[in-house]
Amino acid sequence: MTILFYSSAVLSIIATFLAITRHHPIHALLYVILSLISLSVMMFSIGAFLAAALEVIVYAGAIMVLFVFVVLIINPLTHEDVKCHFNFKKLILPVFMMLILTGEFVFALFLQQPTKIVSEFVDVKSVSQELFSTYAIGVELSSMILLAGLVGAFHLARRSKKKEGEIS
Amino acid sequence: MILSLHQGLAVTMIIFLIGVFGLLTKKNLILILLSIEIMLNAAGVAFVLVGAHLGKADGQVMFIFILAVAAAEVAVGLALILRCFKEFKSINISEPILRRLRS
């Protein structure tokens, strides 16, 4: 199982890195889908079955597909920013802040003793029992937020009929 | 070789930082939103890893909630991108568009 963990982790890092260096959005999206599926393999290898399955179904299967549809609608075939000229002077402050964040991560990670990653497999039944008893209010709130997202997206993407004197 | 929590969290940390770098340097609106999604997913996987280490179900529950929030946010964000494209005929952030948005 460890070789599965390491290989899928390395694959997802490489795929994510390739994703942000592409110019065409479809190439970047396909690499991100690959990265999500390999992260799901990583989660399968440590026994988080529900999370891994949901990542493939919801994240790579619905959210990224929505991205792909929008890219196909917008159809950005123009190569306006083909030569992605990095303005290095403007990048100093963001890269510096990112280096601080990296340092904090490294400091927090290597401060403790290495611990085993899997104490026992968390199966689907215990996750769903936990979800609907302890975190039931979170389920209600996430349904509210999905409703809000639905209404907002519907209103924003609606074709507005402009008539004389009508406020859109 | 022992599979330690630190290695898993280091993997999610690297993916998160790649997402941050993509967010800061990209000009295409869709790629910026994609970088935000990469960051959200990395945080979710970190939750799942810690949950597997502790042997509790809370990590995966948190991951489900992060998934729901990311889905709602992507829907609204893409609708905004569609409106932006309809208005400016381009989805690359550039100086004229920023100036026009500011006024």
Interface residues (C-beta under 8 A of the other chain):
Chain A: M1 T2 F5 A9 S12 I13 T16 F17 A19 I20 P25 A28 L29 V32 S35 L36 L39 M42 M43 I46 G47 A48 L50 A51 L54 E55 V58 Y59 A62 I63 M64 L66 F67 V70 V71 I73 I74 P76 T78 E80 D81 C84 F86 L91 P94 V95 M98 L101 T102 F105 L109 F110 Q112 P114 T115 K116 I117 V118 S119 E120 F121 V122 S126 V127 Q129 E130 L131 T134 Y135 G138 S142 I145 L146 A148 G149 L150 G152 A153 F154 L156 A157
Chain B: M1 I2 L3 S4 L5 H6 Q7 G8 L9 A10 V11 M13 I14 I15 L17 I18 G19 V20 F21 G22 L24 T25 K26 K27 N28 I30 L31 L33 L34 S35 E37 I38 N41 G44 V45 V48 L49 G51 A52 H53 L54 G55 K56 A57 D58 G59 Q60 V61 F63 I64 F65 L67 A68 V69 A70 A71 A72 E73 V74 A75 V76 L78 A79 L80 I81 L82 R83 F85 S90 I91 N92
